[in-house]
């Protein structure tokens, strides 16, 4: 019983302490050092009292208690403080390393956006919203004409444009070679379409400078509804079909899946216009 009380008194706040920076480490180390010092002093006092009872001590008990307990306090406090701070430093380093590893495992290294796995994990927790799949138009031709390094610059540029226009609470990811995804949360359809069109125009209006070459880039997109009855595969398939329609209809446009569901036919004359937009009721 005494053992459990001592353990609870010494380490009761270890689990509650967040070793993410130095302040909680110092507070924890100080508390633990004081507790250990008190315990050490009590143990020394008990031992000295026992030795005095058997007549082993040569000096008066009060003097030995003062000296022994004083040494116990200083030594135990110092050693415990040093050990606690070293342990705290190790825990901070381990926590930061783990956090960096988690971030790296969720991040696309080229674009700096979420990767496909992380995006799917986050999307699975959302019951309602809109999924936008974006694809860089004629990206293979960009790679063939300007080289893969220039293609990487195009991906980075498009990723930057998306990040500038789409902010929290929405999520952005690179889910394929030249394919991006945007998860719109807490936004109605009209707002989503407005942001998607703004994004499409921003990409089209921004020229990419790569290896002394100026590259004009456009994107096509497909929008799909996220509902509680749809998993990622179903939502992605719907957005991908809408993206295919955008591609086959002339590229550089955004199409919502509802255009597919009601069998809309797009006017080829309108589709030839670079700034043409699809309006969904």
C-alpha positions as CSV (number, residue, x, y, z in Angstrom):
1,X,0.0,0.0,0.0
2,X,2.8,2.4,1.0
3,X,4.7,1.5,-2.2
4,X,1.6,2.4,-4.4
5,X,1.2,5.7,-2.5
6,X,4.8,6.6,-3.0
7,X,4.6,5.7,-6.7
8,X,1.5,7.7,-7.2
9,X,3.0,10.7,-5.4
10,X,6.2,10.6,-7.5
11,X,4.9,9.9,-11.0
12,X,1.2,10.8,-10.9
13,X,1.6,13.7,-13.4
14,X,4.0,12.0,-15.9
15,X,1.2,10.9,-18.2
16,X,-0.5,14.3,-18.1
17,X,2.6,16.2,-18.9
18,X,3.1,17.2,-22.6
19,X,6.8,17.1,-23.3
20,X,6.5,19.2,-26.5
21,X,8.7,22.0,-25.3
22,X,11.0,23.0,-22.4
23,X,8.6,24.7,-20.0
24,X,6.6,21.6,-19.1
25,X,9.8,19.6,-18.9
26,X,11.3,22.0,-16.3
27,X,8.1,22.1,-14.3
28,X,7.9,18.3,-14.2
29,X,11.6,18.0,-13.4
30,X,11.3,20.4,-10.5
31,X,8.2,18.7,-9.0
32,X,9.8,15.3,-9.3
33,X,13.1,16.5,-7.9
34,X,11.4,18.0,-4.8
35,X,9.4,14.8,-4.2
36,X,12.5,12.5,-4.6
37,X,14.5,14.8,-2.3
38,X,11.8,14.6,0.4
39,X,11.7,10.8,0.2
40,X,15.5,10.6,0.2
41,X,15.7,12.9,3.3
42,X,13.1,10.8,5.1
43,X,15.0,7.6,4.3
44,X,18.3,9.1,5.6
45,X,16.6,10.3,8.7
46,X,15.1,6.9,9.4
47,X,18.5,5.2,8.8
48,X,20.3,7.6,11.1
49,X,17.6,7.2,13.8
50,X,18.0,3.5,13.7
51,X,21.8,3.7,13.9
52,X,21.5,6.1,16.8
53,X,19.2,3.6,18.6
54,X,22.0,0.9,18.3
55,X,24.6,3.4,19.5
56,X,26.5,3.3,16.3
57,X,26.6,7.1,15.7
58,X,29.5,9.0,17.3
59,X,27.9,12.4,17.0
60,X,24.6,13.7,18.5
61,X,21.6,12.6,16.5
62,X,20.4,16.2,15.7
63,X,23.8,17.0,14.1
64,X,23.9,13.8,12.0
65,X,20.3,14.4,10.9
66,X,21.1,17.9,9.8
67,X,24.2,16.9,7.9
68,X,22.7,13.7,6.4
69,X,19.4,15.1,5.4
70,X,21.1,18.2,4.0
71,X,23.4,16.1,1.8
72,X,20.5,13.9,0.7
73,X,18.4,16.9,-0.3
74,X,21.2,18.4,-2.4
75,X,22.4,15.2,-4.0
76,X,18.9,13.7,-4.8
77,X,17.5,17.0,-6.0
78,X,20.5,17.6,-8.4
79,X,20.6,14.1,-9.7
80,X,16.9,13.8,-10.2
81,X,16.8,17.3,-11.9
82,X,19.5,16.3,-14.3
83,X,18.0,12.9,-15.1
84,X,14.5,14.4,-15.6
85,X,15.8,17.1,-17.9
86,X,17.8,14.6,-20.0
87,X,14.7,12.3,-20.2
88,X,12.6,15.3,-21.2
89,X,15.0,16.3,-23.9
90,X,15.0,12.8,-25.2
91,X,11.2,12.7,-25.2
92,X,11.0,16.1,-27.0
93,X,13.4,14.9,-29.6
94,X,11.5,11.7,-30.1
95,X,8.1,13.5,-30.3
96,X,9.4,16.0,-32.9
97,X,11.0,13.2,-34.9
98,X,7.8,11.2,-34.8
99,X,5.8,14.3,-35.9
100,X,8.2,15.0,-38.7
101,X,7.9,11.4,-39.9
102,X,4.1,11.6,-39.7
103,X,4.1,14.8,-41.7
104,X,6.5,13.3,-44.3
105,X,4.4,10.2,-44.6
106,X,1.3,12.3,-45.4
107,X,3.0,14.8,-47.7
108,X,3.8,14.7,-51.4
109,X,7.5,15.7,-51.6
110,X,7.3,17.6,-54.9
111,X,4.2,19.7,-54.4
112,X,4.2,19.9,-50.6
113,X,0.5,19.0,-50.6
114,X,-1.2,16.0,-49.0
115,X,-0.5,12.7,-50.7
116,X,-3.2,10.3,-51.9
117,X,-3.2,8.1,-48.8
118,X,-3.5,11.0,-46.4
119,X,-6.2,12.6,-48.5
120,X,-8.3,9.5,-48.6
121,X,-8.0,9.1,-44.8
122,X,-9.2,12.6,-44.3
123,X,-12.0,12.3,-46.9
124,X,-13.3,9.2,-45.2
125,X,-14.1,11.2,-42.2
126,X,-16.3,13.7,-44.1
127,X,-19.9,12.9,-44.7
128,X,-20.9,15.9,-46.9
129,X,-19.1,18.2,-49.2
130,X,-17.7,18.4,-52.7
131,X,-14.7,16.7,-54.3
132,X,-12.9,18.4,-57.1
133,X,-10.5,16.4,-59.3
134,X,-8.1,18.6,-61.3
135,X,-5.9,17.4,-64.1
136,X,-3.2,19.4,-65.9
137,X,-4.1,19.5,-69.6
138,X,-1.7,17.8,-72.1
139,X,0.8,17.3,-69.4
140,X,2.6,14.5,-71.4
141,X,3.2,17.0,-74.2
142,X,4.7,19.4,-71.7
143,X,7.1,16.7,-70.5
144,X,7.9,15.6,-74.1
145,X,8.5,19.2,-75.3
146,X,10.2,20.8,-72.3
147,X,11.5,17.9,-70.3
148,X,10.5,16.3,-67.0
149,X,12.2,18.9,-64.9
150,X,10.1,21.5,-66.5
151,X,7.1,19.2,-65.9
152,X,8.0,19.2,-62.2
153,X,8.1,23.0,-62.2
154,X,4.6,23.0,-63.7
155,X,3.3,20.7,-61.0
156,X,4.8,22.9,-58.3
157,X,3.3,26.0,-59.9
158,X,-0.2,24.5,-60.2
159,X,0.1,23.3,-56.6
160,X,1.0,26.8,-55.4
161,X,-1.9,28.3,-57.3
162,X,-4.3,25.9,-55.8
163,X,-2.9,26.6,-52.3
164,X,-3.3,30.4,-52.8
165,X,-6.9,30.2,-53.8
166,X,-8.2,27.3,-51.7
167,X,-7.7,27.7,-48.0
168,X,-8.9,26.1,-44.7
169,X,-11.1,24.3,-43.9
170,X,-10.7,22.7,-47.3
171,X,-8.1,20.1,-48.1
172,X,-5.7,19.9,-51.1
173,X,-3.8,16.9,-52.3
174,X,-1.7,15.7,-55.2
175,X,-3.2,12.2,-55.9
176,X,-1.4,11.3,-59.1
177,X,1.3,12.4,-61.5
178,X,-0.5,15.6,-62.8
179,X,-3.7,15.1,-60.9
180,X,-4.8,17.1,-57.9
181,X,-7.8,16.8,-55.6
182,X,-9.6,19.4,-53.5
183,X,-12.0,18.5,-50.7
184,X,-14.5,21.3,-50.1
185,X,-16.0,21.2,-46.6
186,X,-18.7,23.5,-45.1
187,X,-19.4,25.1,-48.5
188,X,-22.5,25.1,-50.7
189,X,-22.4,24.2,-54.4
190,X,-22.5,27.7,-55.7
191,X,-19.5,28.7,-53.6
192,X,-17.6,25.6,-54.6
193,X,-18.3,26.3,-58.3
194,X,-17.2,29.9,-57.9
195,X,-13.9,28.9,-56.3
196,X,-13.3,26.1,-58.8
197,X,-13.8,28.6,-61.7
198,X,-11.5,31.1,-60.0
199,X,-8.9,28.4,-59.6
200,X,-9.2,27.3,-63.3
201,X,-8.8,30.9,-64.5
202,X,-5.8,31.6,-62.2
203,X,-3.9,28.6,-63.5
204,X,-4.7,29.6,-67.1
205,X,-3.5,33.2,-66.5
206,X,-0.3,32.2,-64.8
207,X,2.7,31.4,-67.1
208,X,5.3,29.0,-65.7
209,X,8.9,29.9,-66.2
210,X,11.1,26.8,-66.5
211,X,14.6,26.5,-67.9
212,X,14.3,29.8,-69.8
213,X,11.0,28.6,-71.3
214,X,7.6,30.1,-70.7
215,X,4.9,27.5,-70.5
216,X,1.1,28.1,-70.6
217,X,-0.8,25.7,-68.5
218,X,-4.5,24.9,-68.1
219,X,-6.4,22.5,-66.0
220,X,-9.7,20.6,-66.4
221,X,-11.8,19.5,-63.4
222,X,-14.6,17.3,-62.3
223,X,-16.8,17.9,-59.4
224,X,-18.8,15.3,-57.4
225,X,-21.0,15.3,-54.3
226,X,-19.8,13.7,-51.1
227,X,-22.6,12.0,-49.3
228,X,-22.9,9.6,-46.3
229,X,-23.8,6.8,-48.8
230,X,-20.7,7.2,-50.9
231,X,-17.2,6.0,-50.1
232,X,-14.1,7.5,-51.6
233,X,-14.1,5.1,-54.6
234,X,-17.7,6.1,-55.6
235,X,-17.1,9.8,-55.1
236,X,-13.8,9.7,-57.0
237,X,-15.4,7.7,-59.9
238,X,-18.1,10.3,-60.2
239,X,-15.6,13.2,-60.2
240,X,-13.4,11.3,-62.7
241,X,-16.3,10.8,-65.1
242,X,-17.1,14.6,-64.9
243,X,-13.4,15.2,-65.5
244,X,-13.4,13.0,-68.6
245,X,-16.3,15.0,-69.9
246,X,-14.4,18.2,-69.3
247,X,-11.4,16.8,-71.1
248,X,-13.4,15.4,-74.0
249,X,-15.3,18.7,-74.3
250,X,-12.3,20.8,-75.0
251,X,-10.4,21.0,-71.7
252,X,-9.8,24.1,-69.5
253,X,-13.2,23.8,-67.9
254,X,-14.9,22.5,-64.8
255,X,-17.8,20.0,-65.1
256,X,-20.1,18.8,-62.2
257,X,-21.3,15.2,-62.2
258,X,-24.9,16.5,-62.3
259,X,-24.2,17.4,-66.0
260,X,-23.8,13.6,-66.5
261,X,-26.8,12.6,-64.5
262,X,-29.2,14.8,-66.5
263,X,-27.5,13.9,-69.8
264,X,-26.6,17.5,-70.7
265,X,-25.1,18.1,-74.2
266,X,-22.5,20.8,-74.4
267,X,-22.5,23.3,-77.3
268,X,-19.2,22.8,-79.2
269,X,-19.1,26.5,-80.1
270,X,-19.3,27.5,-76.5
271,X,-16.7,24.8,-75.5
272,X,-14.1,26.3,-77.8
273,X,-14.0,29.4,-75.7
274,X,-11.1,29.2,-73.2
275,X,-13.2,31.0,-70.5
276,X,-16.3,29.0,-71.0
277,X,-17.8,27.8,-67.7
278,X,-20.3,25.0,-66.9
279,X,-23.3,26.2,-64.9
280,X,-25.1,23.8,-62.7
281,X,-28.5,24.5,-61.3
